[in-house]
């Protein structure tokens, strides 16, 4: 047994001895996480416990802790990988800002691409306009001399296909792939190198391909979409480095040829200094965590103009699309527009206002600033999507895993700036517009989930996709109601996705982490409210159970009878308690007598004016519509529920609750006392 295994066995024996707490099963896995152990090492504590015949509960706890530890390890590895990718991109951008040796920068790009993608070989080829072919420029990991000296004709081999079509191509097995033209020269070079799987992405300057960046393995391999995008980012930086080097070369040639034109030389020097200044500023902004508006402010200072970042909806469509297609800043009236795009997706634009005359170097400065903004937005999108997934997983655990440790739930929530000890409301949201097909419906649901996740992040809540819609857990502010929160959420989500969104809300949920069953019941209540809204034709609206009157008793998960009674006749009850009056009994008798003041007078043995005055007071307390049929029905139900909950019942309520046979045997006055708008409660 190795020393690591022996130490693990010793720790397991200590942790699983008599008197050990179940939570101690987590300790060996925490230590494995701390020292960055391999995946196989996580099996040892479980295997050791089984070999020693430990109790089944302990083994189950170890299995559960192992599963959690492996998930944490996978998440940490993913984050380290993303950090390494972003760090490499930022370092490359910094190298580009201080460009001195083009070959050194290209070599660094190829080395970092090979390291991050984990391939055997990485190389870069550049087009030769004079000979009309592509030649190898930089290689990393190559061992075959013939391969390092290859030249590819346009359309020949995988690289020639990429250069000709300006699109990324990947092959899992080069010699079995017939999508491109095989030639003896190229195949011999690839065979000498022993390459099997190859990925190639174009180096673009605008709409022109200047070369190809490759990553290759000597075994069959499937390249993931994220790896293709990462290599494309390195290709963009390589193209920018080549463009910058060409620009510097052109500038030096111009300076050498215009020695006698001192004014032109000075002007060109100033332009170069501005370009170098913006490169340094952009690199510093990226490394310091600046945003797109910081980039715009830095470019404004260098170009001596007003530069701002705009959303796609606020930018002229034709000019923006032309800039994205051509890869250059486009003049639009007195403005210049540079598209901020990534992978064909428009993310916004950098707009230089009121500057119709723009030097080519300044134009390229604007274009490179747009490219830096693309990298910033992609990086922040990745971080936001990761946070959204974490919020969704936490809410799923609250709804599905009721045996979760409340302390761990609170810790996870605190890292997301959510407080699970505060009062929350569960909201169920769904789109109401009919989808054209399955793809459109799935896209609409993704938009709803994205908007809900953004809302949850800004409100310090949680959101997850569930049951064909989205569920949110949002804090309930003091003085706010579930109804107000549901309506605001429906309006916000509807505006975000440009479609009607219906939202059902639960009642308040106290300390969700401590009572997962309450969260589950609240979610079911919000779904019932959502279905009720849709059945009532109130699509695009938001409501809670309290909005449905006595129907809310059926929708609410806790059947809050006392709350319904208080909302319905509470003002009358409190008036009687303060003044010592008898309005509640008068209201009960009024309904029991078929809403007849004369019969009510006889039943209460008071003057008819007294009855009228009391009913007028009831109207002022309950509102002018208290005798409308729907409102009267709720009032009668609230009165009956109140009397049923009271220690003693009123005579009118007892009569209303008698079987119909007994009622028919009673006096005419008793028959008239039955409510006209409801059935007796059985």
C-alpha positions in Angstrom: 0.0 0.0 0.0 1.4 3.5 -1.0 2.1 6.1 1.7 -0.9 8.2 0.4 -3.2 5.2 0.7 -1.8 4.4 4.1 -2.4 7.9 5.3 -5.9 7.8 3.8 -6.6 4.5 5.6 -5.4 5.9 8.9 -7.6 9.0 8.6 -10.6 6.8 7.6 -10.0 4.5 10.6 -9.8 7.5 12.9 -12.9 9.2 11.4 -15.0 6.0 11.4 -14.2 4.9 14.9 -16.6 4.8 17.8 -18.3 8.1 18.6 -17.5 9.7 15.2 -20.0 12.0 13.8 -21.5 11.4 10.3 -20.2 14.7 9.0 -16.6 13.3 9.5 -17.1 11.3 6.3 -16.4 14.6 4.4 -12.9 15.0 6.0 -10.8 12.7 3.8 -12.4 14.1 0.6 -11.7 17.7 1.8 -8.0 16.7 2.2 -8.0 15.1 -1.2 -9.4 18.4 -2.7 -6.9 20.4 -0.7 -3.9 18.6 -2.2 -5.3 18.2 -5.7 -5.5 14.4 -5.7 -6.4 12.4 -8.9 -9.9 11.1 -9.5 -8.9 7.6 -8.6 -7.8 8.6 -5.1 -11.4 9.5 -4.2 -12.4 5.9 -4.3 -9.9 4.9 -1.5 -11.9 6.0 1.6 -15.0 4.2 0.4 -13.1 1.0 -0.6 -11.3 1.1 2.8 -14.5 1.5 4.8 -16.0 -1.5 2.9 -13.0 -3.6 3.4 -13.1 -2.9 7.1 -16.8 -3.8 7.3 -17.9 -0.3 8.4 -21.7 0.4 9.0 -23.8 1.0 5.9 -24.7 4.5 7.1 -21.1 5.5 7.2 -20.4 4.0 3.7 -23.4 5.8 2.3 -22.2 9.0 3.9 -18.8 8.5 2.3 -20.4 7.8 -1.1 -22.4 11.0 -0.8 -19.3 13.0 0.3 -17.3 11.5 -2.6 -19.9 12.5 -5.1 -20.0 16.1 -3.8 -16.1 16.3 -3.7 -15.9 15.1 -7.3 -18.4 17.7 -8.4 -16.4 20.4 -6.5 -13.2 19.1 -8.1 -14.7 19.2 -11.6 -16.0 22.7 -11.0 -12.6 23.9 -9.7 -10.8 22.3 -12.7 -13.3 24.0 -15.1 -12.7 27.4 -13.4 -8.9 26.9 -13.4 -9.1 26.1 -17.1 -11.2 29.1 -17.9 -8.9 31.3 -15.8 -5.9 29.9 -17.7 -7.6 30.6 -21.0 -8.5 34.2 -20.1 -5.0 34.8 -18.6 -3.4 33.5 -21.8 -5.6 35.7 -24.0 -4.8 38.7 -21.8 -1.1 38.0 -21.8 -1.1 37.7 -25.6 -3.0 41.0 -25.8 -0.4 42.5 -23.6 2.4 41.1 -25.9 0.5 42.6 -28.9 0.4 46.0 -27.2 4.1 46.1 -26.8 4.9 44.4 -30.1 8.5 44.5 -31.1 9.3 41.1 -32.7 6.5 39.6 -34.8 8.0 36.1 -34.8 8.3 36.1 -31.0 4.6 37.1 -30.6 3.4 34.5 -33.1 5.6 31.9 -31.4 4.0 32.8 -28.0 0.5 32.5 -29.5 1.2 29.1 -31.0 2.8 27.8 -27.7 -0.1 29.0 -25.6 -2.7 27.5 -28.0 -0.9 24.2 -27.9 -0.7 24.3 -24.0 -4.3 25.2 -23.4 -5.8 22.8 -26.0 -3.4 20.1 -24.8 -2.4 19.0 -28.3 0.8 17.4 -29.5 1.5 20.0 -32.2 0.4 23.6 -33.0 1.5 25.6 -36.0 0.7 28.7 -38.0 0.8 29.2 -41.8 0.7 32.5 -43.7 -0.5 33.1 -47.2 2.0 34.1 -49.9 0.3 36.5 -52.3 3.2 36.4 -54.7 3.1 32.6 -55.2 -0.6 32.1 -54.5 -0.1 29.5 -51.8 0.3 29.0 -48.0 3.6 28.4 -46.3 4.5 27.2 -42.8 5.6 30.2 -40.5 5.7 28.9 -36.9 5.6 25.3 -35.5 5.5 24.1 -31.9 6.0 20.4 -31.0 6.9 19.4 -34.6 9.6 16.8 -35.2 9.5 16.3 -39.0 11.6 18.6 -41.2 9.5 18.0 -44.3 6.4 18.9 -42.4 7.9 22.2 -41.2 8.7 23.2 -44.8 5.3 22.4 -46.3 3.7 24.7 -48.8 -0.1 24.3 -49.5 -1.8 25.4 -52.6 -5.1 27.2 -52.2 -7.8 24.5 -51.7 -5.2 21.8 -51.0 -5.2 19.9 -47.7 -7.1 21.0 -44.6 -5.2 24.3 -44.4 -5.9 25.1 -48.0 -9.6 24.5 -47.5 -9.6 26.8 -44.4 -7.7 29.5 -46.3 -10.0 29.2 -49.3 -13.4 29.2 -47.4 -12.4 31.4 -44.5 -14.1 29.0 -42.1 -12.8 26.7 -39.3 -12.5 23.0 -40.2 -11.8 20.0 -38.0 -11.0 16.4 -38.8 -11.0 13.5 -36.4 -8.9 11.4 -38.8 -7.1 13.3 -41.5 -6.4 10.4 -43.9 -10.0 9.2 -43.8 -11.5 12.6 -44.4 -12.4 13.3 -48.1 -13.9 16.8 -47.6 -10.6 18.4 -48.8 -8.1 17.7 -51.6 -5.3 15.3 -50.6 -1.9 15.7 -52.4 1.1 13.4 -52.1 3.3 16.2 -50.8 1.0 17.3 -48.0 0.0 13.7 -47.1 3.7 12.7 -46.8 4.4 15.7 -44.5 1.4 14.9 -42.3 2.4 11.2 -42.3 6.0 12.0 -41.3 4.7 14.1 -38.4 2.2 11.3 -37.4 -0.8 13.6 -37.2 -4.3 12.2 -37.1 -6.8 14.8 -35.7 -6.3 18.4 -36.9 -8.2 21.6 -36.2 -7.6 24.7 -38.4 -9.1 28.3 -38.0 -8.5 31.2 -40.4 -6.5 34.3 -39.6 -8.7 37.1 -40.8 -8.0 40.8 -41.5 -11.5 42.1 -42.3 -12.9 39.8 -44.9 -9.5 38.7 -46.1 -7.7 35.4 -45.0 -4.0 35.9 -44.4 -3.2 32.5 -42.9 -4.3 29.6 -40.8 -3.7 28.6 -37.1 -3.7 24.8 -36.4 -3.8 22.5 -33.4 -3.2 18.8 -34.0 -2.9 15.5 -32.2 -1.1 12.2 -33.2 -4.3 10.3 -32.2 -8.0 10.4 -33.0 -9.6 13.2 -31.0 -12.9 15.2 -31.0 -12.3 19.0 -30.6 -15.0 20.7 -28.5 -16.8 23.8 -29.6 -15.2 25.8 -26.7 -11.7 24.7 -27.9 -12.6 25.8 -31.5 -13.7 29.2 -30.2 -10.5 29.5 -28.0 -8.3 28.8 -31.0 -10.3 31.3 -33.0 -9.5 33.9 -30.4 -5.8 33.2 -30.6 -6.1 33.4 -34.4 -7.7 36.9 -34.1 -4.8 38.0 -31.9 -2.3 36.6 -34.3 -4.0 38.4 -37.2 -3.9 41.6 -35.2 -0.2 41.1 -34.4 0.6 40.5 -38.1 -1.5 43.6 -39.0 0.3 45.7 -36.4 3.7 44.5 -37.6 2.7 45.3 -41.2 1.5 48.7 -40.1 4.8 49.4 -38.4 6.7 48.2 -41.4 4.7 50.4 -43.7 5.2 53.3 -41.3 9.0 52.8 -41.2 9.1 52.5 -45.0 7.1 55.8 -45.3 9.5 57.5 -42.8 12.5 56.3 -44.7 11.1 57.5 -48.0 10.0 60.9 -46.7 13.1 62.0 -44.9 12.9 65.3 -46.7 9.3 65.9 -45.7 9.8 66.6 -42.1 6.2 67.7 -41.4 4.8 64.4 -42.8 7.3 62.5 -40.7 6.3 64.3 -37.5 2.6 63.7 -38.3 3.2 60.0 -38.9 5.1 59.7 -35.6 2.3 61.3 -33.7 -0.1 58.8 -35.2 2.1 55.9 -34.3 2.4 57.2 -30.7 -1.3 57.4 -30.4 -1.7 53.9 -31.7 0.9 52.7 -29.2 -0.7 54.6 -26.4 -4.1 53.1 -27.1 -2.6 49.6 -27.2 -1.0 50.1 -23.8 -4.2 51.6 -22.4 -6.4 48.8 -23.7 -4.0 46.2 -22.3 -3.9 47.9 -18.9 -7.7 48.1 -18.9 -8.1 44.5 -19.7 -5.6 43.4 -17.0 -7.3 45.7 -14.4 -10.8 44.4 -15.1 -12.1 47.4 -17.0 -15.4 47.4 -18.9 -16.6 48.3 -22.4 -17.4 51.9 -21.3 -13.8 52.2 -19.9 -12.5 51.2 -23.3 -14.7 53.7 -25.0 -13.4 56.5 -22.6 -9.8 55.5 -23.3 -10.3 55.6 -27.1 -12.0 59.0 -26.8 -8.9 60.5 -25.3 -6.6 59.0 -27.9 -8.8 59.9 -30.9 -9.7 63.3 -29.5 -13.4 62.6 -30.1 -16.6 61.3 -28.5 -16.6 57.5 -28.5 -19.3 55.5 -26.9 -20.4 51.8 -26.7 -23.9 51.3 -28.0 -26.3 48.4 -28.0 -27.3 46.8 -31.3 -30.8 48.2 -31.2 -29.4 51.7 -30.8 -27.1 51.5 -33.8 -27.9 51.9 -37.5 -28.6 48.4 -38.7 -27.0 48.5 -42.2 -23.8 50.2 -41.1 -23.5 47.8 -38.2 -24.0 44.7 -40.4 -21.5 46.0 -43.0 -18.9 46.6 -40.3 -19.4 43.1 -38.9 -19.2 41.5 -42.4 -16.1 43.4 -43.5 -14.3 43.6 -40.2 -13.6 47.3 -40.5 -15.0 50.5 -39.0 -17.6 52.0 -41.4 -18.4 55.7 -41.9 -22.0 56.6 -41.4 -22.7 60.2 -42.1 -20.4 62.1 -39.7 -19.9 59.1 -37.4 -17.7 56.0 -37.6 -19.1 52.6 -36.5 -17.0 49.5 -35.5 -19.0 46.4 -34.8 -18.3 44.5 -31.6 -18.9 40.9 -32.6 -17.8 37.4 -31.7 -18.4 34.2 -33.7 -20.8 36.0 -36.0 -22.9 37.3 -33.1 -23.3 41.1 -32.8 -22.7 42.3 -29.2 -22.9 46.0 -29.8 -20.8 48.7 -31.4 -18.2 51.4 -30.8 -19.3 54.7 -32.3 -17.1 57.7 -32.9 -19.4 60.7 -33.0 -18.9 63.8 -35.3 -15.5 62.8 -36.8 -16.0 62.4 -40.5 -12.3 62.5 -41.4 -10.4 59.6 -39.8 -6.8 58.6 -40.3 -6.4 54.9 -41.3 -4.3 54.2 -38.1 -7.0 55.8 -36.0 -9.6 53.7 -37.9 -7.7 50.6 -37.0 -7.4 51.8 -33.4 -11.2 52.0 -33.2 -11.4 48.5 -34.8 -9.0 47.0 -32.3 -10.8 48.6 -29.4 -14.0 46.9 -30.7 -12.1 43.6 -30.7 -11.0 44.1 -27.1 -14.6 44.8 -26.2 -15.6 41.6 -27.8 -13.2 39.7 -25.6 -14.4 41.5 -22.5 -18.0 40.8 -23.2 -17.4 37.1 -24.0 -15.4 36.7 -20.7 -18.2 38.4 -18.7 -20.9 36.4 -20.4 -19.0 33.2 -19.5 -18.8 34.3 -15.8 -22.5 35.3 -15.8 -23.6 32.0 -17.3 -21.6 30.1 -14.7 -23.2 32.1 -11.9 -26.7 31.5 -13.4 -26.1 27.8 -13.4 -24.9 27.9 -9.8 -28.1 29.8 -8.7 -30.2 27.3 -10.6 -28.5 24.3 -9.0 -29.1 25.8 -5.5 -32.8 26.3 -6.1 -33.1 22.8 -7.6 -31.5 21.5 -4.4 -34.1 23.4 -2.3 -36.9 21.9 -4.3 -35.6 18.3 -4.8 -33.1 17.5 -2.1 -35.0 18.1 1.1 -32.4 16.4 3.3 -29.7 19.0 2.5 -27.8 20.5 5.4 -29.3 23.9 6.0 -25.9 25.3 7.0 -24.4 24.3 3.7 -27.4 25.7 1.8 -26.9 29.0 3.6 -23.2 29.0 2.8 -23.8 28.4 -0.9 -26.4 31.2 -0.9 -24.2 33.7 0.8 -21.5 33.2 -1.9 -24.3 34.3 -4.3 -25.2 37.3 -2.1 -28.5 35.6 -1.2 -29.9 35.4 2.3 -32.0 32.2 2.9 -32.9 33.3 6.4 -35.0 36.2 5.1 -38.6 36.0 4.0 -39.0 34.9 0.3 -41.7 34.3 -2.2 -41.7 31.4 -4.8 -42.8 32.5 -8.2 -43.7 30.3 -11.2 -43.4 32.0 -14.6 -44.3 30.8 -18.1 -44.6 32.2 -21.6 -48.1 32.5 -23.1 -47.3 33.1 -26.8 -47.7 29.9 -28.9 -44.4 28.7 -30.3 -44.1 28.0 -34.0 -42.0 24.7 -33.5 -40.0 22.9 -31.0 -36.8 24.9 -31.7 -38.6 28.3 -31.3 -40.2 27.1 -28.1 -36.9 26.0 -26.7 -35.3 29.3 -27.7 -38.1 31.2 -26.0 -37.7 29.2 -22.8 -34.0 29.9 -22.8 -34.7 33.6 -23.2 -37.1 33.5 -20.3 -34.6 31.6 -18.1 -31.9 34.1 -19.0 -34.1 37.0 -18.1 -35.3 35.4 -14.9 -31.7 34.5 -13.9 -30.6 38.1 -14.5 -33.5 39.4 -12.4 -32.7 36.9 -9.6 -29.0 38.1 -9.6 -30.0 41.7 -9.3 -32.6 40.9 -6.5 -30.2 38.6 -4.6 -32.5 35.6 -5.3 -32.4 32.3 -7.2 -33.9 31.1 -10.5 -34.0 27.8 -12.4 -35.7 26.3 -15.4 -38.4 23.9 -14.4 -41.6 22.2 -15.6 -41.6 24.0 -19.0 -41.2 27.4 -17.4 -39.0 29.2 -14.8 -39.2 29.2 -11.0 -37.8 32.1 -9.0 -37.1 32.5 -5.3 -37.1 36.2 -4.5 -36.8 38.1 -1.2 -40.0 39.9 0.0 -39.2 43.4 1.0 -40.8 45.0 4.1 -44.1 46.6 3.1 -44.3 44.6 -0.1 -46.8 41.8 -0.9 -46.6 38.7 -3.0 -49.1 40.1 -5.4 -47.0 43.3 -6.0 -43.9 41.2 -6.5 -45.7 38.8 -8.9 -47.0 41.7 -11.0 -43.7 43.5 -11.2 -42.0 40.2 -12.1 -44.5 39.5 -14.9 -44.0 43.0 -16.3 -40.2 42.8 -16.0 -39.9 39.4 -17.7 -42.4 40.3 -20.4 -40.4 43.4 -21.3 -37.2 41.5 -21.3 -38.3 38.7 -23.7 -40.8 40.8 -25.6 -43.6 38.3 -25.0 -46.4 37.9 -22.5 -45.2 36.2 -19.3 -47.7 35.0 -16.6 -46.5 34.7 -13.0 -48.1 32.9 -10.1 -46.8 33.6 -6.6 -46.9 31.8 -3.3 -47.4 33.2 0.1 -44.4 34.4 2.2 -41.9 31.6 3.0 -39.8 32.2 6.1 -36.2 30.9 6.2 -36.3 28.7 3.1 -33.0 26.9 4.0 -34.4 25.6 7.2 -37.7 24.3 5.8 -37.3 22.8 2.3 -40.8 21.2 2.5 -42.2 24.7 2.8 -40.4 25.8 -0.4 -41.8 22.7 -2.2 -45.3 23.5 -1.1 -44.9 27.1 -2.0 -43.8 26.1 -5.5 -46.9 24.0 -5.9 -49.1 26.9 -4.7 -47.4 29.3 -7.2 -48.2 26.7 -10.0 -51.8 26.6 -8.9 -52.0 30.4 -9.0 -50.4 30.4 -12.5 -52.9 27.9 -13.8 -55.8 29.9 -12.3 -54.6 33.0 -14.1 -54.3 31.3 -17.4 -57.8 29.7 -17.0 -59.3 33.1 -16.2 -57.7 34.6 -19.3 -55.3 36.8 -17.3 -52.3 35.9 -19.4 -49.3 38.3 -19.0 -50.5 39.2 -15.4 -49.1 38.2 -12.0 -51.1 37.3 -8.8 -50.9 35.4 -5.5 -53.6 33.3 -3.8 -54.8 36.3 -1.8 -56.0 37.9 -5.1 -58.6 35.2 -5.8 -60.8 35.8 -2.8 -62.3 32.7 -1.3 -60.9 30.7 -4.3 -57.5 31.6 -2.8 -58.3 29.1 0.0 -58.2 26.4 -2.6 -55.1 27.7 -4.3 -53.0 28.4 -1.2 -50.8 25.6 0.1 -51.5 26.4 3.8 -55.2 27.1 3.6 -54.9 30.4 5.4 -58.5 30.6 6.6 -57.7 33.2 9.3 -56.1 35.4 6.7 -59.1 35.2 4.4 -61.5 36.1 7.2 -59.3 39.0 8.3 -59.0 40.4 4.7 -62.8 40.0 4.1 -64.5 41.2 7.3 -61.5 42.4 9.4 -62.5 46.1 9.4 -66.0 45.2 10.8 -64.6 42.9 13.5 -62.0 45.5 14.6 -64.7 48.2 14.7 -66.9 46.1 17.0 -64.0 45.3 19.3 -63.1 49.0 19.6 -66.6 50.5 19.9 -68.5 47.6 21.6 -71.0 47.6 18.7 -72.8 44.7 17.1 -72.2 45.3 13.4 -70.9 41.7 12.8 -74.1 40.1 14.3 -76.2 42.6 12.3 -74.4 41.7 9.1 -74.8 37.9 9.8 -78.5 38.4 10.5 -78.9 40.6 7.3 -77.6 37.8 5.1 -79.5 35.1 7.1 -82.8 37.1 6.4 -82.2 37.2 2.7 -80.8 40.7 2.7 -84.1 42.1 3.9 -83.9 45.0 6.4 -87.5 44.4 7.6 -86.8 40.7 8.4 -83.5 41.7 10.0 -85.3 44.2 12.2 -87.7 41.5 13.4 -84.9 39.0 14.0 -82.8 41.4 16.0 -85.7 43.1 17.7 -84.5 46.6 16.9 -85.9 49.5 14.9 -85.6 49.4 11.2 -83.6 52.7 11.3 -81.1 51.1 13.6 -80.6 48.3 11.0 -80.2 50.9 8.2 -77.7 52.9 10.3 -75.7 49.7 11.1 -75.6 48.6 7.4 -74.6 52.1 6.4 -71.7 51.8 8.8 -70.8 48.4 7.3 -70.8 49.9 3.9 -68.3 52.6 4.9 -66.0 50.0 6.5 -66.2 47.4 3.6 -66.7 49.6 0.6 -69.7 50.6 -1.5 -69.7 47.2 -3.4 -70.2 45.0 -0.4 -73.7 44.0 -1.5 -72.6 43.0 -5.0 -73.3 39.2 -5.5 -69.6 38.2 -5.8 -68.6 40.3 -2.8 -71.6 39.2 -0.8 -70.7 35.6 -1.4 -67.2 36.1 0.1 -68.6 38.0 3.1 -71.1 35.2 3.9 -68.3 32.6 3.6 -66.0 34.6 5.8 -68.8 35.0 8.4 -69.5 31.2 8.4 -65.8 30.4 8.7 -65.5 32.8 11.6 -68.4 31.4 13.5 -67.2 27.8 12.8 -63.8 28.7 14.2 -65.3 30.5 17.3 -66.0 28.6 20.6 -69.8 29.2 20.1 -71.8 29.5 17.0 -74.5 32.0 16.2 -78.2 31.0 15.9 -78.1 32.1 12.2 -75.1 30.0 11.4 -76.5 26.9 13.2 -79.7 27.3 11.1 -77.8 27.7 7.9 -75.8 24.5 8.7 -78.9 22.3 9.4 -79.9 19.6 6.9 -82.5 20.7 4.4 -85.2 18.4 5.9 -84.9 20.1 9.2 -85.0 23.5 7.5 -88.3 22.7 5.8 -89.8 21.7 9.1 -88.9 25.1 10.7 -90.8 28.3 10.5 -91.1 30.5 7.5 -88.8 33.1 9.0 -86.1 30.4 9.5 -86.5 29.3 5.8 -86.1 32.9 4.8 -82.9 33.2 6.8 -80.9 30.9 4.5 -78.5 32.8 2.3 -79.7 33.5 -1.2 -76.3 33.3 -3.0 -74.7 30.2 -1.4 -75.4 26.6 -0.6 -75.3 25.5 3.0 -72.0 24.2 4.2 -72.4 20.4 4.5 
